[in-house]
Amino acid sequence: MIDFNSFMEFLCGDFDNRTQCRTEEELGERIHPFAKHIIGRCNDKILNLPLNFTNQFVIEESYFDLGDQKIEKHYLFLYQVVKKNSIKLTSYEIPADIEREEFTNKNKQLQIDYRDLVVSPRFEPLTLIESNGTFFGENISRFSADTLFKFSLRVVRDKLYVKEVLERNGQKVAGFYEPTIYDKLF
């Protein structure tokens, strides 16, 4: 049986890929941009959750430094145990009345009404299978007739391995085929 609390402890925290960037530089080819993820539980920010709600919402903040450009992304994900050895990740739309830059873990005034939440129509839910303390899943979401988003996530103690590739007409337009390796800072 899955230990959901341990999974959430692995998943939540502040992460960056500084070690991966240094290693790539030492090898003479920097591939990945510096990136930071801040992942925090947020059920306490969601009003009107059903009674005995055992699933866990998280806010994920992603920050990418491309040198000449900085990209900031914010997400609302739901994690839920669906079988004895798997967890499902479902992406939700950020409510339209909330500014993206205000949709952060540190925003103490942030409140979301569960009844207003909408599952993202673009992102296919991801199933993470647990094996020997490692949680792994991959999926493909069709963003349009010619655009695919390929995603994989591996969660282990103190590390996240995230692969995101956006392809249009079979050609990569964004992302990396090799995962970004995030080390947990705290």
Disulfide bonds with the S-S distance in Angstrom:
none
